[in-house]
């Protein structure tokens, strides 16, 4: 189409095509994962095979994968929106979906040789992760690195063929300092330790992984400094601004939608019960109690505010990337601050509704106790620790250097 030429009737624009693809993905997500599987997912401590198949068949794992591989290459906010919908049925399912989908996005920032090695074998291959840098120790050798360590919280690892493991790279020369780097390993190079016996997010299978002196080639690694915003090693083959986003600045939004969906489901369930339930104390309808009405108003305000914060951060970051803008440190620390704050709002809403539900929430046959456990498990992730995120934001706002070395 020549510059200034209007599209012909019936010929969709690129934006329209993107919007249709996005709407189709949301529709497929909405139709997935009935709540009835949640109890079995908790019992298994990992996702049921049929649930993983549903996610694969719907293309959800590949929502951020490059189109050149057959992925959907949707905007980053898809992680929040899809995780919210799945989180309304089961937070564990939403957690693993968002985690594993985000790794296709991150692989798109690696060197093309690493992308080809993974996706030429299987474009549907799942990739786990653990981004706890002090858990590993890497040293430079000819052609790559030697890596060893033990990493916790590798969600969905049993289903994965690959793993992205974060490590500190040490040098014999102390003057060179240390470097933060991410290493991509096939499953033959690490051992999965069955450690996931927990009270919340039980179905995520977030086990430990152990590596003993594995060699990782240069092209199978990426420096954290290359993921701070702007062109990455993968930009030559994946020019979409999606693959120029600042990874660790936006890290909270990989998972924040899980908290949002879990909280929204908790609110919907509470309101539905309150419409019909009669007080055991005086036989009055709970819906007539002012306290019930206030609780619904406060919880919904917190959840709606959280949704606005999460989506705005993702949409604004995409807009900046499209314009070639690399966010400054103030913006990056604000993303981290808002990611933590929004999830804390969701946790507060669930805690308030749990308390307002009285003894009903104690029964293991109901979903409320799971929503409460999952809310606090989500909130325990370091990305949602407001003290940490808030302190770093405050430091930068006061003219002090950031203490988060991944930004």
Backbone torsions as a table, in degrees:
resi	resn	phi	psi	omega
1	UNK	NA	129.9	-178.9
2	UNK	-71.0	152.2	178.4
3	UNK	-55.2	131.4	177.8
4	UNK	85.2	-8.4	-179.6
5	UNK	-77.5	134.9	179.8
6	UNK	-77.8	144.7	176.6
7	UNK	-65.5	143.6	179.3
8	UNK	-68.9	158.9	179.8
9	UNK	-58.6	131.5	179.0
10	UNK	85.7	-8.1	178.4
11	UNK	-93.9	110.8	-175.8
12	UNK	-70.9	145.0	174.1
13	UNK	-77.2	167.4	177.6
14	UNK	-59.5	-38.4	179.4
15	UNK	-64.9	-40.7	179.9
16	UNK	-65.8	-40.4	177.2
17	UNK	-60.9	-43.6	178.3
18	UNK	-62.8	-41.2	179.6
19	UNK	-65.4	-38.5	178.8
20	UNK	-67.4	-41.5	178.4
21	UNK	-62.6	-40.4	-179.9
22	UNK	-65.0	-46.5	-179.9
23	UNK	-61.9	-37.9	179.3
24	UNK	-66.0	-40.1	178.6
25	UNK	-64.7	-41.9	178.3
26	UNK	-62.9	-41.3	179.6
27	UNK	-63.4	-41.6	178.2
28	UNK	-66.0	-37.0	178.8
29	UNK	-64.8	-43.4	-177.1
30	UNK	-61.1	-28.1	-176.1
31	UNK	-85.2	-2.4	-170.5
32	UNK	-97.8	165.0	165.5
33	UNK	51.9	80.9	176.0
34	UNK	-63.0	146.1	-177.6
35	UNK	-60.7	-23.1	-176.2
36	UNK	-62.8	-19.1	-179.8
37	UNK	-83.0	-10.5	-171.3
38	UNK	-60.3	-42.2	-178.8
39	UNK	-63.1	-41.0	179.6
40	UNK	-68.2	-37.1	177.8
41	UNK	-60.3	-42.9	177.9
42	UNK	-64.1	-40.2	-178.9
43	UNK	-65.3	-40.9	-179.7
44	UNK	-70.9	-29.6	-173.8
45	UNK	70.2	15.9	172.4
46	UNK	-157.5	170.7	-177.0
47	UNK	-69.8	137.8	174.3
48	UNK	-62.1	150.6	-179.5
49	UNK	-56.5	-40.6	-177.7
50	UNK	-68.4	-30.5	177.1
51	UNK	-69.6	-44.7	176.6
52	UNK	-60.2	-40.0	179.2
53	UNK	-62.6	-42.6	178.1
54	UNK	-58.8	-43.2	-179.2
55	UNK	-66.6	-40.0	176.4
56	UNK	-64.1	-48.0	-175.8
57	UNK	-61.8	-32.3	179.7
58	UNK	-81.6	-7.0	-179.7
59	UNK	76.6	14.5	-173.8
60	UNK	-69.8	-37.5	179.0
61	UNK	-61.2	-24.2	-174.4
62	UNK	-104.9	21.3	-175.7
63	UNK	-62.9	-30.3	-179.8
64	UNK	-110.4	7.3	178.8
65	UNK	-73.3	144.9	179.9
66	UNK	-56.2	144.2	178.4
67	UNK	-62.8	-29.9	-177.7
68	UNK	-64.8	-18.3	177.0
69	UNK	-96.6	-7.4	-175.4
70	UNK	102.4	6.0	178.5
71	UNK	-79.3	174.2	-177.8
72	UNK	-84.6	-26.6	178.8
73	UNK	51.3	46.2	178.8
74	UNK	-77.1	166.2	176.1
75	UNK	-65.1	158.4	-173.7
76	UNK	-58.9	-31.4	-177.1
77	UNK	-63.5	-14.2	177.0
78	UNK	-58.6	-32.8	178.2
79	UNK	-60.2	-43.7	179.8
80	UNK	-66.8	-48.0	-174.5
81	UNK	-66.3	-44.6	-179.4
82	UNK	-71.0	-38.6	178.1
83	UNK	-65.5	-35.3	177.5
84	UNK	-62.0	-47.3	-177.7
85	UNK	-62.9	-45.9	179.1
86	UNK	-68.7	-34.7	179.9
87	UNK	-65.0	-22.2	176.7
88	UNK	-69.5	-22.2	177.4
89	UNK	-98.1	-42.7	-175.4
90	UNK	-163.3	114.7	-177.4
91	UNK	-64.6	-32.6	-179.5
92	UNK	-64.9	-41.2	178.2
93	UNK	-64.0	-46.4	-179.5
94	UNK	-62.6	-39.8	-179.7
95	UNK	-61.3	-48.0	-178.9
96	UNK	-70.0	-38.3	178.1
97	UNK	-60.6	-50.2	-177.3
98	UNK	-64.2	-43.3	178.1
99	UNK	-57.6	-55.1	-172.7
100	UNK	-71.3	-34.1	175.9
101	UNK	-65.1	-36.3	-178.4
102	UNK	-67.3	-22.5	-178.4
103	UNK	-77.3	-26.9	169.7
104	UNK	-63.9	-40.0	176.9
105	UNK	-62.0	-46.8	-178.8
106	UNK	-67.6	-37.3	178.0
107	UNK	-61.1	-30.9	176.6
108	UNK	-63.1	-9.5	178.4
109	UNK	-101.0	-10.3	176.2
110	UNK	-73.4	169.9	173.9
111	UNK	-58.6	148.6	-177.5
112	UNK	-56.1	-35.8	-178.1
113	UNK	-60.9	-38.1	176.7
114	UNK	-68.4	-42.5	178.2
115	UNK	-59.5	-46.0	-177.9
116	UNK	-65.0	-37.3	-178.9
117	UNK	-62.1	-38.8	179.9
118	UNK	-79.7	-54.5	-169.1
119	UNK	-81.1	-23.7	175.1
120	UNK	-67.5	-32.2	176.9
121	UNK	-73.0	-45.5	-176.9
122	UNK	-163.2	106.0	-179.6
123	UNK	-66.9	-14.3	177.5
124	UNK	-93.5	-1.1	-176.1
125	UNK	-55.9	134.7	179.3
126	UNK	-92.4	146.2	-176.3
127	UNK	-125.4	123.0	176.4
128	UNK	-89.0	-175.7	179.1
129	UNK	-162.6	163.4	161.7
130	UNK	-153.4	115.1	-174.5
131	UNK	-103.3	45.7	176.9
132	UNK	-104.2	95.2	-169.3
133	UNK	-60.6	-42.7	-178.7
134	UNK	-67.0	-10.6	-179.3
135	UNK	-72.3	-17.2	-177.5
136	UNK	-121.1	161.9	175.6
137	UNK	-136.7	123.1	-179.0
138	UNK	-122.9	146.7	175.7
139	UNK	-131.0	146.4	-178.3
140	UNK	-76.4	133.6	173.0
141	UNK	-135.8	173.7	-178.9
142	UNK	-61.4	123.8	177.1
143	UNK	84.3	-3.2	-179.3
144	UNK	169.1	-135.0	-173.3
145	UNK	-142.7	154.6	166.2
146	UNK	-104.2	131.3	-173.6
147	UNK	-127.8	136.3	169.2
148	UNK	-148.7	158.6	-179.5
149	UNK	157.3	-179.9	177.9
150	UNK	-137.1	119.9	-173.0
151	UNK	-113.7	134.0	174.7
152	UNK	-91.1	169.7	167.6
153	UNK	60.9	47.6	176.0
154	UNK	-94.9	87.7	-171.2
155	UNK	-64.6	136.1	177.0
156	UNK	67.6	17.1	-170.7
157	UNK	-62.1	-30.0	-177.3
158	UNK	-64.7	-22.6	-178.2
159	UNK	-94.3	-0.6	-168.1
160	UNK	-104.1	148.2	176.0
161	UNK	-95.3	-14.7	-175.1
162	UNK	-140.4	165.3	177.8
163	UNK	-146.8	133.9	172.4
164	UNK	-96.6	113.7	-176.6
165	UNK	-116.6	129.7	-179.4
166	UNK	-89.4	142.9	179.9
167	UNK	-151.1	158.3	169.8
168	UNK	-87.9	133.3	175.5
169	UNK	-99.1	120.4	-178.2
170	UNK	-101.3	149.9	177.4
171	UNK	-119.1	148.2	176.1
172	UNK	-65.3	-26.9	178.8
173	UNK	-92.4	107.8	-177.0
174	UNK	-59.9	-23.5	-179.7
175	UNK	-67.0	-24.5	179.2
176	UNK	-75.9	-15.1	-180.0
177	UNK	70.5	-156.9	180.0
178	UNK	-123.0	161.8	-179.5
179	UNK	-130.5	143.5	173.0
180	UNK	-94.9	131.5	-175.5
181	UNK	-146.4	154.3	178.1
182	UNK	-113.5	134.5	-175.0
183	UNK	-118.1	133.0	-179.7
184	UNK	-105.1	116.2	-174.5
185	UNK	-122.4	142.5	170.1
186	UNK	-74.0	160.2	-173.0
187	UNK	-66.3	-18.2	178.0
188	UNK	-69.6	-14.9	-177.0
189	UNK	-97.0	0.8	177.3
190	UNK	-140.9	157.6	-179.4
191	UNK	-112.6	133.6	177.9
192	UNK	-92.0	127.7	178.9
193	UNK	-105.7	125.7	-175.6
194	UNK	-78.4	85.3	-175.4
195	UNK	-112.4	-1.8	-167.6
196	UNK	-86.1	81.9	174.0
197	UNK	-123.5	97.0	-166.5
198	UNK	-138.2	173.5	-179.0
199	UNK	-95.8	-24.2	-178.7
200	UNK	-130.3	155.0	-174.5
201	UNK	51.5	41.4	-173.6
202	UNK	-63.6	-28.2	-174.6
203	UNK	-85.9	7.3	-175.7
204	UNK	-86.8	-13.9	179.7
205	UNK	55.9	42.6	-174.4
206	UNK	-83.5	66.9	-174.9
207	UNK	-79.0	168.6	174.2
208	UNK	-79.8	154.7	172.3
209	UNK	-129.3	147.8	-176.9
210	UNK	-127.4	135.6	177.4
211	UNK	-123.8	132.4	178.1
212	UNK	-119.9	100.2	172.0
213	UNK	53.1	57.4	177.2
214	UNK	-91.2	143.9	172.8
215	UNK	-89.7	131.1	178.0
216	UNK	-124.7	118.9	-178.0
217	UNK	-65.4	153.5	-179.2
218	UNK	-49.3	-47.6	-173.9
219	UNK	-70.6	-10.5	176.9
220	UNK	-95.3	16.0	178.1
221	UNK	-131.4	160.0	173.8
222	UNK	-144.6	138.3	179.0
223	UNK	-78.1	141.6	177.6
224	UNK	-58.6	-33.8	178.4
225	UNK	-61.2	-24.3	178.2
226	UNK	-81.7	-6.0	-177.4
227	UNK	-112.3	18.8	-174.5
228	UNK	-87.4	2.5	-178.1
229	UNK	119.5	138.0	-176.5
230	UNK	97.3	-172.4	-177.0
231	UNK	-55.8	143.0	179.2
232	UNK	-121.2	172.7	176.5
233	UNK	-56.7	-24.5	-179.9
234	UNK	-91.6	-1.5	-173.3
235	UNK	-64.1	-27.6	-178.6
236	UNK	-62.4	-36.1	-179.5
237	UNK	-101.6	-15.6	179.1
238	UNK	-127.9	78.5	-173.6
239	UNK	-77.4	-8.2	178.6
240	UNK	-55.1	134.9	178.7
241	UNK	-56.1	-18.4	175.6
242	UNK	-52.2	-36.6	-176.0
243	UNK	-93.0	16.5	173.8
244	UNK	-120.5	10.6	178.8
245	UNK	-72.9	151.8	175.5
246	UNK	-75.3	108.8	-168.4
247	UNK	-61.0	-56.4	-172.0
248	UNK	-79.3	-18.4	171.8
249	UNK	-66.8	-37.3	-177.5
250	UNK	-97.0	5.6	-176.1
251	UNK	-53.1	-38.8	-179.4
252	UNK	-58.5	-28.6	-173.7
253	UNK	-82.6	-6.6	168.8
254	UNK	-60.8	-38.3	-170.7
255	UNK	-116.7	-10.6	-173.6
256	UNK	-63.4	-30.4	179.0
257	UNK	-63.2	-25.0	177.4
258	UNK	-63.4	-46.3	177.8
259	UNK	-62.4	-38.2	-179.2
260	UNK	-63.7	-48.9	179.8
261	UNK	-64.7	-40.7	178.7
262	UNK	-61.3	-42.9	-179.8
263	UNK	-68.7	-40.8	179.9
264	UNK	-63.2	-41.3	178.0
265	UNK	-64.0	-40.4	178.3
266	UNK	-60.9	-43.9	178.5
267	UNK	-64.3	-45.6	-179.4
268	UNK	-60.9	-42.6	179.5
269	UNK	-64.9	-43.0	-179.9
270	UNK	-61.3	-45.5	-179.1
271	UNK	-64.4	-39.0	-179.8
272	UNK	-65.1	-42.3	177.7
273	UNK	-65.3	-43.1	-177.6
274	UNK	-64.0	-27.2	179.7
275	UNK	-65.8	-29.0	-171.2
276	UNK	-119.2	-15.3	-172.7
277	UNK	-79.3	144.0	177.4
278	UNK	-108.5	135.3	179.3
279	UNK	-62.4	133.8	177.2
280	UNK	-75.5	-11.7	-177.6
281	UNK	-84.6	-48.2	-176.5
282	UNK	-134.7	12.5	176.7
283	UNK	65.7	14.3	176.9
284	UNK	-80.3	153.1	177.7
285	UNK	-73.8	132.5	-179.8
286	UNK	-62.5	-29.7	-179.3
287	UNK	-66.5	-17.4	178.9
288	UNK	-86.9	-10.7	-178.8
289	UNK	-76.6	131.3	177.4
290	UNK	-62.3	-36.3	-179.5
291	UNK	-61.9	-38.6	177.0
292	UNK	-63.3	-44.3	-179.5
293	UNK	-62.9	-40.8	-179.7
294	UNK	-67.7	-41.1	179.4
295	UNK	-60.5	-42.1	179.1
296	UNK	-65.1	-41.1	179.1
297	UNK	-64.1	-45.5	-177.0
298	UNK	-68.5	-44.9	-179.6
299	UNK	-63.1	-43.3	-178.7
300	UNK	-66.8	-35.6	177.6
301	UNK	-64.1	-42.2	179.4
302	UNK	-65.3	-42.6	-178.8
303	UNK	-68.0	-43.6	178.7
304	UNK	-64.1	-39.7	177.7
305	UNK	-64.3	-41.3	178.9
306	UNK	-61.3	-42.7	179.8
307	UNK	-61.9	-44.0	179.3
308	UNK	-62.1	-42.5	-179.8
309	UNK	-63.6	-48.1	-177.4
310	UNK	-61.8	-51.6	-175.6
311	UNK	-67.1	-38.4	-179.3
312	UNK	-62.4	-41.9	179.5
313	UNK	-60.3	-45.1	-177.9
314	UNK	-68.6	-43.1	-179.2
315	UNK	-65.8	-43.5	179.8
316	UNK	-65.3	-38.8	179.3
317	UNK	-64.8	-40.0	177.4
318	UNK	-64.4	-41.0	179.6
319	UNK	-63.5	-42.1	176.9
320	UNK	-61.7	-43.0	-178.9
321	UNK	-64.2	-38.3	178.4
322	UNK	-63.2	-31.6	-179.5
323	UNK	-90.3	3.0	179.2
324	UNK	76.1	18.6	-179.6
325	UNK	-89.6	129.1	173.4
326	UNK	-98.2	122.1	-175.7
327	UNK	-63.6	143.2	176.6
328	UNK	-79.4	176.2	-175.2
329	UNK	-64.9	-32.7	178.0
330	UNK	-62.2	-41.4	179.1
331	UNK	-68.3	-42.7	-179.5
332	UNK	-62.1	-43.2	179.7
333	UNK	-71.1	-27.1	175.3
334	UNK	-68.6	-39.1	175.9
335	UNK	-58.5	-44.3	179.5
336	UNK	-66.2	-43.1	178.0
337	UNK	-58.4	-49.4	-175.6
338	UNK	-69.8	-32.6	176.4
339	UNK	-63.3	-44.1	178.3
340	UNK	-68.1	-45.2	-177.0
341	UNK	-61.7	-42.2	-177.3
342	UNK	-66.3	-38.9	178.0
343	UNK	-70.3	-37.0	175.2
344	UNK	-59.9	-36.7	175.8
345	UNK	-61.1	-42.8	178.7
346	UNK	-64.0	-41.5	179.1
347	UNK	-64.6	-41.9	177.1
348	UNK	-59.9	-41.6	-179.2
349	UNK	-63.2	-45.1	-179.9
350	UNK	-64.9	-43.2	-180.0
351	UNK	-61.2	-40.9	179.7
352	UNK	-65.5	-43.3	-179.9
353	UNK	-69.2	-35.6	176.6
354	UNK	-62.4	-46.3	179.1
355	UNK	-63.7	-37.9	-178.1
356	UNK	-73.0	-15.7	-176.8
357	UNK	-84.4	-8.5	177.5
358	UNK	65.5	-148.1	-174.8
359	UNK	-66.8	-17.2	179.8
360	UNK	-56.8	-33.5	-176.8
361	UNK	-74.3	-8.4	-176.7
362	UNK	-81.0	-19.1	-173.1
363	UNK	-77.7	128.7	-179.0
364	UNK	-71.3	-13.7	177.8
365	UNK	-77.4	-14.0	180.0
366	UNK	-97.2	167.3	-177.4
367	UNK	-88.9	-17.6	-174.3
368	UNK	-61.4	-41.8	-179.2
369	UNK	-64.7	-34.0	176.9
370	UNK	-70.3	-40.8	177.9
371	UNK	-61.3	-38.8	178.4
372	UNK	-66.8	-46.3	179.8
373	UNK	-63.5	-43.1	-179.3
374	UNK	-66.8	-38.0	179.3
375	UNK	-58.9	-44.7	-177.8
376	UNK	-76.6	-27.6	174.0
377	UNK	-67.1	-43.0	176.6
378	UNK	-60.4	-46.9	-175.9
379	UNK	-65.4	-18.8	-179.4
380	UNK	-77.8	-11.4	177.9
381	UNK	-63.8	140.1	-176.5
382	UNK	-57.8	-32.2	-179.5
383	UNK	-62.6	-20.2	-177.2
384	UNK	-108.1	13.2	175.9
385	UNK	-80.9	104.7	-174.3
386	UNK	-69.2	-29.5	177.2
387	UNK	-59.7	-43.7	180.0
388	UNK	-69.6	-49.6	-178.3
389	UNK	-66.7	-39.8	-179.3
390	UNK	-68.2	-38.7	178.1
391	UNK	-62.1	-45.3	-178.5
392	UNK	-67.2	-39.0	176.3
393	UNK	-60.8	-45.2	-179.5
394	UNK	-62.7	-38.8	177.5
395	UNK	-58.7	-49.9	-177.5
396	UNK	-66.1	-39.0	178.3
397	UNK	-62.3	-26.6	-179.8
398	UNK	-95.0	8.9	176.1
399	UNK	86.9	10.7	178.9
400	UNK	-95.1	157.1	-179.7
401	UNK	-70.9	150.8	176.6
402	UNK	-66.3	141.9	176.2
403	UNK	-96.3	-4.7	179.0
404	UNK	-90.0	107.5	-172.8
405	UNK	-75.4	-6.4	179.6
406	UNK	-88.8	-9.6	-175.5
407	UNK	-86.7	NA	NA
